[in-house]
Amino acid sequence: MEEQYVAIHTPFIKLEGLLKLEGVAQTGGEAKEMIQEGLIKVNGAVCTQRGKKLYPGDWVEASGARLTVR
């Protein structure tokens, strides 16, 4: 699994925003569908909460990649 680090300059980033920022989803609608279909894991657990706040140290598995927030 490919691991990528995502630097944020705010206290948190929302899951949907992270997926768009990293190009996992092209649009907010696509990100919403992926989340609602249970295709995204946050810290190893399936997450269906679209507005989930991610903080440094959290990681997301999506489309064969692992995105770690820094």
N, C-alpha and C positions, 0 to 999 in steps of 0.2 A: 504494500500500500504506500503510495506516495504521500510524504508529509510536507506540508507547507506551513510557514509561520505568517500570521497576519498581525501587523503592528497597528494598534489603534491609539488615538491621541485623545480619547474621551474615556470616562470611567467605564463605559460599556458600549456594546453594539448589539442591535437586535438581530436575531437569527436570519430573518428575511434579508436584512441589509447586508449581512456577511455573505450570504449566498450570491447576491447580486454583485457585490464588490469583487468577489473572487471569480466571477464568471461561471459559477456552477449553474446559475439560472440567469437567463437573459433579461427577464422582466420580473416585476413583483408578482404578477399573476402566476408565472411559472414557478416561482419560489413558493408561493402559497400552496399550489397543487402538490408540489413535492413534499412539503411538510405535512399537509393533510393526508396524503397517501401513505405516510409512515416511512418514507424513503430516507429520512434524515435521522442520524443519531447524535445526541449531545452527551458527552462524557460517557459513552458506551450504552446509553439507553435511547430507545426510539422516542422522539419528541414530536408531538403534533401541535405544540403551542407556537403559533406564528410569531408572536411578539416576545418570545423568550429572550431575556437579556443575557448576553454572554460577557463574561469578565475575563481579564488576563488569567491564563491557566486553563480555561475551558477549552475543550476541543470538540470538533464536529467531524463526523464521517459522512461523506456525500460523494456519490458518483466515483467511488474507488479512491478517493483522496481523503487525507486527514488534515484538517485545518486547525491549527492551534493558535489561539488568541494570545497576543503578547501586549 
